[in-house]
Amino acid sequence: MRSSVPCGGTARPEAALATIIDAFVRLDRREGEALNPGQPLVLLVDDDAAIVDAMEMLLEASGFSTQPAATAMAALAFLRLGGAPDVLVTDFRMPDMEGPELIRQARGILGRLLPAVLLTGEVTLKGGDLPGLAGCRILHKPMKPDHLVALLQQLTDPSRGA
């Protein structure tokens, strides 16, 4: 099976290769290592490794499985390789792609309305400001960890009838 990850107009081939390698390394790390098997899988995307690490620890301690990605391209590669998260949590501003576009592309790859949470420091941004992103929730930074956990529990609750 061949998979192709679009590089964008100005991306260097080395950056695309690094993205693909990152996705494979993280997929390999996850095999047989699920901390919370059978629990909802959260795809975490942020270019700040410290934020991803902190969110990963918080969510795994709260009963979620996580799949971290350092770039939007790594997240898309994970999805193209068969990753099937229950929810996507992404930063709004990232160097390779903004969060709203990542959500749109992720939903296109999966062919379903993937629940999504957009993390942003833009205090004026509201849900209605995101055309084409039905059901996307916005959390403003700095956020309270319990708010993120509660929101993800709500979004991944099978009884909510999404």
HELIX and SHEET records of a PDB file:
HELIX    1   1 PRO A   13  ARG A   30  1                                  18    
HELIX    2   2 ALA A   49  ALA A   61  1                                  13    
HELIX    3   3 ALA A   72  ARG A   80  1                                   9    
HELIX    4   4 GLY A   99  LEU A  110  1                                  12    
HELIX    5   5 GLY A  127  ASP A  129  5                                   3    
HELIX    6   6 PRO A  145  THR A  156  1                                  12    
HELIX    7   7 PRO A  158  ARG A  160  5                                   3    
SHEET    1   A 5 SER A  65  ALA A  69  0                                        
SHEET    2   A 5 LEU A  41  VAL A  45  1                                        
SHEET    3   A 5 VAL A  87  ASP A  91  1                                        
SHEET    4   A 5 ALA A 116  THR A 120  1                                        
SHEET    5   A 5 ARG A 137  HIS A 140  1                                        
END                                                                             
